[in-house]
Every structure is written in C-alpha cells, then in structure tokens.
Amino acid sequence: MTKKEEQLKRLKMETLSDKLLVEAFYQAKEQKLDQDFIRLIEDELRKRAISV
C-alpha cells in the first residue's frame, strides 16, 4: 500500500462512527482481510482510545 493510499484510508476512517469502526474491525478480522488494512483500523481504534 502506498503512502497516499494509506492516507486516504485513514481519512475515510476518521468519518466512521465509533460503532461502525468497531464493526469494521471485527468483520475485517473475521474475513481475514489484508493485515495492513486491519492495522489501520487498529491504529484508529487506539487513536480514539477504544479497546476491543
């Protein structure tokens, strides 16, 4: 993933509600999506001080 792609994904995650972010995390893990994507979600969860 390029730096620009990562920045775009991060920007989009900032618009998600906490509830949707948590749901996205669990779905990404369940579907075994790309680890980089899961890490982005985890980073955003930490930034918001949400523990899962």
MOPAC internal coordinates of N, CA, C and O (Angstrom, degrees):
PM7 1SCF
backbone

  N    0.0000 0     0.00 0     0.00 0    0    0    0
  C    1.4444 1     0.00 0     0.00 0    1    0    0
  C    1.5304 1   107.83 1     0.00 0    2    1    0
  O    1.2310 1   121.00 1   -48.74 1    3    2    1
  N    1.3145 1   115.69 1   131.26 1    3    2    1
  C    1.4592 1   119.60 1  -179.83 1    5    3    2
  C    1.5262 1   109.78 1   -77.15 1    6    5    3
  O    1.2310 1   120.90 1   -16.09 1    7    6    5
  N    1.3126 1   115.89 1   163.91 1    7    6    5
  C    1.4612 1   120.43 1   179.81 1    9    7    6
  C    1.5332 1   111.07 1   -61.55 1   10    9    7
  O    1.2310 1   120.51 1   141.56 1   11   10    9
  N    1.3344 1   116.63 1   -38.44 1   11   10    9
  C    1.4622 1   120.30 1   179.63 1   13   11   10
  C    1.5307 1   110.88 1   -65.20 1   14   13   11
  O    1.2310 1   120.40 1   137.17 1   15   14   13
  N    1.3321 1   116.84 1   -42.83 1   15   14   13
  C    1.4649 1   120.59 1   178.57 1   17   15   14
  C    1.5287 1   110.07 1   -61.65 1   18   17   15
  O    1.2310 1   120.92 1   138.63 1   19   18   17
  N    1.3200 1   115.84 1   -41.37 1   19   18   17
  C    1.4626 1   120.38 1   179.69 1   21   19   18
  C    1.5300 1   110.47 1   -63.62 1   22   21   19
  O    1.2310 1   120.08 1   137.92 1   23   22   21
  N    1.3195 1   117.45 1   -42.08 1   23   22   21
  C    1.4613 1   121.12 1   178.99 1   25   23   22
  C    1.5267 1   111.16 1   -63.49 1   26   25   23
  O    1.2310 1   120.27 1   139.91 1   27   26   25
  N    1.3234 1   117.08 1   -40.09 1   27   26   25
  C    1.4616 1   120.57 1   179.15 1   29   27   26
  C    1.5260 1   111.16 1   -65.17 1   30   29   27
  O    1.2310 1   120.38 1   136.44 1   31   30   29
  N    1.3190 1   116.89 1   -43.56 1   31   30   29
  C    1.4632 1   120.19 1   179.02 1   33   31   30
  C    1.5144 1   110.54 1   -63.97 1   34   33   31
  O    1.2310 1   120.67 1   139.50 1   35   34   33
  N    1.3358 1   116.32 1   -40.50 1   35   34   33
  C    1.4613 1   120.85 1   179.60 1   37   35   34
  C    1.5304 1   110.23 1   -63.05 1   38   37   35
  O    1.2310 1   120.55 1   137.64 1   39   38   37
  N    1.3170 1   116.55 1   -42.36 1   39   38   37
  C    1.4589 1   121.52 1   179.36 1   41   39   38
  C    1.5273 1   110.52 1   -62.07 1   42   41   39
  O    1.2310 1   120.38 1   137.34 1   43   42   41
  N    1.3123 1   116.88 1   -42.66 1   43   42   41
  C    1.4621 1   120.55 1   179.36 1   45   43   42
  C    1.5197 1   111.42 1   -65.78 1   46   45   43
  O    1.2310 1   120.17 1   143.83 1   47   46   45
  N    1.3366 1   117.29 1   -36.17 1   47   46   45
  C    1.4629 1   120.04 1   179.77 1   49   47   46
  C    1.5146 1   111.52 1   -66.55 1   50   49   47
  O    1.2310 1   120.54 1   148.94 1   51   50   49
  N    1.3233 1   116.58 1   -31.06 1   51   50   49
  C    1.4569 1   119.46 1   179.85 1   53   51   50
  C    1.5198 1   111.71 1   -63.24 1   54   53   51
  O    1.2310 1   120.14 1   157.94 1   55   54   53
  N    1.3262 1   117.34 1   -22.06 1   55   54   53
  C    1.4641 1   120.49 1  -179.32 1   57   55   54
  C    1.5328 1   112.57 1   -86.42 1   58   57   55
  O    1.2310 1   119.93 1   168.59 1   59   58   57
  N    1.3202 1   117.75 1   -11.41 1   59   58   57
  C    1.4656 1   121.21 1   179.57 1   61   59   58
  C    1.5235 1   110.69 1   -75.83 1   62   61   59
  O    1.2310 1   121.03 1   -35.11 1   63   62   61
  N    1.3086 1   115.64 1   144.89 1   63   62   61
  C    1.4671 1   119.54 1   172.64 1   65   63   62
  C    1.5319 1   107.86 1   -69.97 1   66   65   63
  O    1.2310 1   120.78 1   -18.13 1   67   66   65
  N    1.3125 1   116.12 1   161.87 1   67   66   65
  C    1.4643 1   120.23 1   178.10 1   69   67   66
  C    1.5270 1   110.51 1   -56.85 1   70   69   67
  O    1.2310 1   121.31 1   135.91 1   71   70   69
  N    1.3246 1   115.10 1   -44.09 1   71   70   69
  C    1.4705 1   120.19 1  -177.86 1   73   71   70
  C    1.5295 1   111.06 1   -60.81 1   74   73   71
  O    1.2310 1   120.61 1   134.29 1   75   74   73
  N    1.3351 1   116.43 1   -45.71 1   75   74   73
  C    1.4724 1   119.53 1   179.65 1   77   75   74
  C    1.5269 1   111.78 1   -66.77 1   78   77   75
  O    1.2310 1   120.38 1   144.86 1   79   78   77
  N    1.3240 1   116.88 1   -35.14 1   79   78   77
  C    1.4598 1   120.23 1   178.34 1   81   79   78
  C    1.5289 1   110.71 1   -63.37 1   82   81   79
  O    1.2310 1   120.85 1   135.78 1   83   82   81
  N    1.3188 1   115.98 1   -44.22 1   83   82   81
  C    1.4750 1   120.36 1   178.45 1   85   83   82
  C    1.5236 1   109.92 1   -63.71 1   86   85   83
  O    1.2310 1   120.05 1   136.28 1   87   86   85
  N    1.3253 1   117.50 1   -43.72 1   87   86   85
  C    1.4644 1   120.83 1   178.12 1   89   87   86
  C    1.5285 1   110.48 1   -61.52 1   90   89   87
  O    1.2310 1   120.34 1   137.78 1   91   90   89
  N    1.3215 1   116.96 1   -42.22 1   91   90   89
  C    1.4679 1   120.72 1   178.73 1   93   91   90
  C    1.5238 1   110.67 1   -61.53 1   94   93   91
  O    1.2310 1   120.56 1   140.16 1   95   94   93
  N    1.3268 1   116.53 1   -39.84 1   95   94   93
  C    1.4664 1   120.63 1   178.77 1   97   95   94
  C    1.5259 1   110.91 1   -60.65 1   98   97   95
  O    1.2310 1   120.70 1   129.34 1   99   98   97
  N    1.3341 1   116.27 1   -50.66 1   99   98   97
  C    1.4647 1   119.28 1  -178.27 1  101   99   98
  C    1.5341 1   111.69 1   -64.41 1  102  101   99
  O    1.2310 1   120.14 1   140.99 1  103  102  101
  N    1.3046 1   117.34 1   -39.01 1  103  102  101
  C    1.4680 1   119.99 1   178.66 1  105  103  102
  C    1.5304 1   111.32 1   -67.31 1  106  105  103
  O    1.2310 1   120.58 1   140.00 1  107  106  105
  N    1.3171 1   116.50 1   -40.00 1  107  106  105
  C    1.4668 1   120.18 1   179.11 1  109  107  106
  C    1.5270 1   110.46 1   -62.91 1  110  109  107
  O    1.2310 1   120.80 1   137.96 1  111  110  109
  N    1.3334 1   116.08 1   -42.04 1  111  110  109
  C    1.4686 1   119.92 1   178.24 1  113  111  110
  C    1.5307 1   110.60 1   -65.78 1  114  113  111
  O    1.2310 1   120.89 1   134.38 1  115  114  113
  N    1.3361 1   115.90 1   -45.62 1  115  114  113
  C    1.4567 1   121.20 1  -178.48 1  117  115  114
  C    1.5274 1   111.78 1   -60.90 1  118  117  115
  O    1.2310 1   120.62 1   139.82 1  119  118  117
  N    1.3288 1   116.41 1   -40.18 1  119  118  117
  C    1.4636 1   121.14 1  -178.26 1  121  119  118
  C    1.5272 1   113.03 1   -87.65 1  122  121  119
  O    1.2310 1   121.35 1  -177.84 1  123  122  121
  N    1.3470 1   115.02 1     2.16 1  123  122  121
  C    1.4688 1   120.97 1   178.46 1  125  123  122
  C    1.5314 1   111.91 1    54.13 1  126  125  123
  O    1.2310 1   121.54 1  -131.20 1  127  126  125
  N    1.3462 1   114.65 1    48.80 1  127  126  125
  C    1.4577 1   120.01 1   178.77 1  129  127  126
  C    1.5291 1   110.25 1   -72.32 1  130  129  127
  O    1.2310 1   121.15 1    -5.70 1  131  130  129
  N    1.2982 1   115.41 1   174.30 1  131  130  129
  C    1.4593 1   122.95 1  -177.18 1  133  131  130
  C    1.5342 1   111.50 1   -51.75 1  134  133  131
  O    1.2310 1   120.51 1   -46.62 1  135  134  133
  N    1.3305 1   116.63 1   133.38 1  135  134  133
  C    1.4647 1   121.77 1  -178.34 1  137  135  134
  C    1.5276 1   112.26 1   -61.38 1  138  137  135
  O    1.2310 1   120.02 1   145.74 1  139  138  137
  N    1.3184 1   117.57 1   -34.26 1  139  138  137
  C    1.4688 1   120.06 1   177.65 1  141  139  138
  C    1.5241 1   110.68 1   -62.42 1  142  141  139
  O    1.2310 1   120.71 1   139.69 1  143  142  141
  N    1.3144 1   116.24 1   -40.31 1  143  142  141
  C    1.4606 1   120.94 1   178.58 1  145  143  142
  C    1.5256 1   110.40 1   -66.01 1  146  145  143
  O    1.2310 1   120.40 1   136.41 1  147  146  145
  N    1.3142 1   116.84 1   -43.59 1  147  146  145
  C    1.4628 1   121.26 1   178.73 1  149  147  146
  C    1.5278 1   109.82 1   -62.72 1  150  149  147
  O    1.2310 1   120.13 1   140.08 1  151  150  149
  N    1.3323 1   117.36 1   -39.92 1  151  150  149
  C    1.4633 1   120.86 1   177.42 1  153  151  150
  C    1.5312 1   111.65 1   -61.95 1  154  153  151
  O    1.2310 1   120.39 1   141.24 1  155  154  153
  N    1.3337 1   116.85 1   -38.76 1  155  154  153
  C    1.4648 1   119.96 1   177.25 1  157  155  154
  C    1.5295 1   110.74 1   -61.24 1  158  157  155
  O    1.2310 1   121.29 1   137.55 1  159  158  157
  N    1.3281 1   115.13 1   -42.45 1  159  158  157
  C    1.4659 1   118.98 1   178.37 1  161  159  158
  C    1.5267 1   109.67 1   -64.50 1  162  161  159
  O    1.2310 1   120.54 1   135.26 1  163  162  161
  N    1.3293 1   116.56 1   -44.74 1  163  162  161
  C    1.4668 1   120.29 1   179.44 1  165  163  162
  C    1.5259 1   111.28 1   -60.35 1  166  165  163
  O    1.2310 1   120.29 1   138.94 1  167  166  165
  N    1.3214 1   117.05 1   -41.06 1  167  166  165
  C    1.4679 1   120.80 1   178.02 1  169  167  166
  C    1.5263 1   110.86 1   -60.84 1  170  169  167
  O    1.2310 1   120.81 1   136.74 1  171  170  169
  N    1.3247 1   116.07 1   -43.26 1  171  170  169
  C    1.4633 1   120.45 1   179.84 1  173  171  170
  C    1.5357 1   110.52 1   -66.98 1  174  173  171
  O    1.2310 1   120.23 1   141.59 1  175  174  173
  N    1.3276 1   117.16 1   -38.41 1  175  174  173
  C    1.4622 1   120.38 1   176.71 1  177  175  174
  C    1.5279 1   110.41 1   -61.50 1  178  177  175
  O    1.2310 1   120.38 1   135.54 1  179  178  177
  N    1.3319 1   116.89 1   -44.46 1  179  178  177
  C    1.4713 1   120.56 1   178.41 1  181  179  178
  C    1.5396 1   110.85 1   -63.18 1  182  181  179
  O    1.2310 1   121.11 1   137.41 1  183  182  181
  N    1.3281 1   115.49 1   -42.59 1  183  182  181
  C    1.4691 1   120.76 1   179.66 1  185  183  182
  C    1.5274 1   110.68 1   -57.83 1  186  185  183
  O    1.2310 1   120.71 1   143.86 1  187  186  185
  N    1.3314 1   116.24 1   -36.14 1  187  186  185
  C    1.4660 1   121.15 1  -179.91 1  189  187  186
  C    1.5213 1   112.59 1   -90.29 1  190  189  187
  O    1.2310 1   120.75 1  -178.68 1  191  190  189
  N    1.3235 1   116.18 1     1.32 1  191  190  189
  C    1.4786 1   122.19 1  -179.56 1  193  191  190
  C    1.5294 1   111.48 1    59.79 1  194  193  191
  O    1.2310 1   121.45 1  -137.39 1  195  194  193
  N    1.3409 1   114.83 1    42.61 1  195  194  193
  C    1.4656 1   120.93 1   177.09 1  197  195  194
  C    1.5202 1   107.61 1  -106.37 1  198  197  195
  O    1.2310 1   120.91 1   -56.23 1  199  198  197
  N    1.3252 1   115.87 1   123.77 1  199  198  197
  C    1.4627 1   118.73 1   177.72 1  201  199  198
  C    1.5281 1   109.37 1  -101.58 1  202  201  199
  O    1.2310 1   121.47 1   -40.74 1  203  202  201
  N    1.3161 1   114.78 1   139.26 1  203  202  201
  C    1.4645 1   121.05 1   179.91 1  205  203  202
  C    1.5105 1   109.86 1  -124.75 1  206  205  203
  O    1.2310 1   120.10 1   180.00 1  207  206  205

